[in-house]
Amino acid sequence: MISIIKKYYPVVLGGIFGYLYYHYIGCMSGSCPITGNPYISTLYGALIGSIFVIDKVWKRKQEKQKE
């Protein structure tokens, strides 16, 4: 259970930061494709968070191959 939380923590945190970016900084006119929509902004933040998860998995696989 703990490993699942650690694995998806950056994705959830990225989604939260994506929404907060929309809420506090986002585009008010709605013409901005990422920051003008809360759903897209949240998904974009989660995508950025998932990059960190993929990077960790990639590094672990490379370390195991070296051994």
C-alpha positions in Angstrom: 0.0 0.0 0.0 2.8 2.4 0.9 4.6 1.7 -2.4 1.5 2.6 -4.4 1.1 5.9 -2.5 4.8 6.7 -3.1 4.4 5.8 -6.8 1.4 8.1 -7.5 2.1 10.9 -5.1 3.9 13.0 -7.7 1.0 12.6 -10.1 -1.6 13.7 -7.6 0.6 16.5 -6.4 1.1 17.6 -10.0 -2.6 17.7 -10.5 -3.2 19.7 -7.4 -0.5 22.2 -8.5 -2.0 22.3 -12.0 -5.4 23.3 -10.6 -3.9 25.8 -8.2 -2.0 27.4 -11.1 -5.3 27.7 -13.0 -7.1 29.1 -10.0 -4.5 31.7 -9.0 -2.5 32.5 -12.1 -4.7 31.2 -15.0 -6.0 33.1 -18.0 -9.2 34.9 -17.2 -10.2 35.5 -20.8 -10.3 31.7 -21.5 -8.2 32.1 -24.7 -5.2 30.3 -23.1 -5.4 26.6 -24.0 -3.8 25.2 -20.8 -4.5 27.7 -18.1 -8.0 28.7 -19.3 -9.6 25.4 -18.5 -9.4 23.8 -15.0 -9.6 20.3 -16.4 -6.8 20.7 -18.9 -4.6 22.5 -16.4 -5.1 19.7 -13.8 -4.4 17.0 -16.4 -1.3 18.9 -17.6 0.0 19.2 -14.0 -0.6 15.4 -13.4 1.3 14.7 -16.7 4.2 16.7 -15.4 4.1 14.8 -12.2 4.0 11.5 -14.0 7.3 12.4 -15.7 8.9 12.2 -12.3 7.4 8.7 -11.7 8.6 7.5 -15.1 12.1 8.9 -14.4 12.3 7.0 -11.1 11.3 3.8 -12.7 13.7 4.2 -15.5 16.6 4.9 -13.1 15.8 1.8 -11.1 15.7 -0.4 -14.2 19.1 0.9 -15.3 20.6 0.3 -11.8 19.3 -3.3 -11.8 20.8 -3.9 -15.2 24.2 -2.7 -14.1 24.3 -5.2 -11.2 
